[in-house]
Amino acid sequence: MLHLTVEQARGFYAEHDGKPFFDGLVEFMTSGPIVVSVLEGENAVQRHRDLLGATNPANALAGTLRADYADSLTENGTHGSDSVESAAREIAYFFGEGEVCPRTR
């Protein structure tokens, strides 16, 4: 668990800089502690996104994390990588070499 600085949040979400929701996203992501984790497995990115639900909680299926816990589109409570490539970049943003244990099963 960690508490993002404004600089860290702006860096992590840099691809959204200039979009109308960017400042609110940074504000929300720095408003309290967050949990960062790495999930591995077959189709891990898609399976995790299925658990999260649609980015907009109004469109998320009942039983998904965003449908059940999100407050709004900006404050949707969770983040999940949208591709294996994004996951690699995002993992490297928070974890250094050797900090993520390899999958053994």
Steps between C-alpha positions, in 0.01 A plus 500: 500500500623849423384858475566649156645847472347733242813453289469119513131507410558744213781276371299181527202651317707714261317359196188681624669838557297773331172308517213660694507239777877499558522742792211331682661160446831620643318657795311178571807279462693711751214529751595190695705183497487259208589134462720403208524137397607273219270222386623213285322219324335398178328804347571693822437843348158409361396296802589789731311747281198268512512513882532880496214566260460786254704814568177695536326343800163591349579246227658236724321169553360429846749307710807667353719716722413822323126431498506420871752753635570787258370849570537645150687469173801683647471337841447147375709348774724276292753493221577213270744490212333497160764283331803286573718785372336751735535253786874469439540880499283542810677224692834664423361832625446362850735204534873471450699212359466193719203630702244290312533127556470285187198278457589144598181311421 
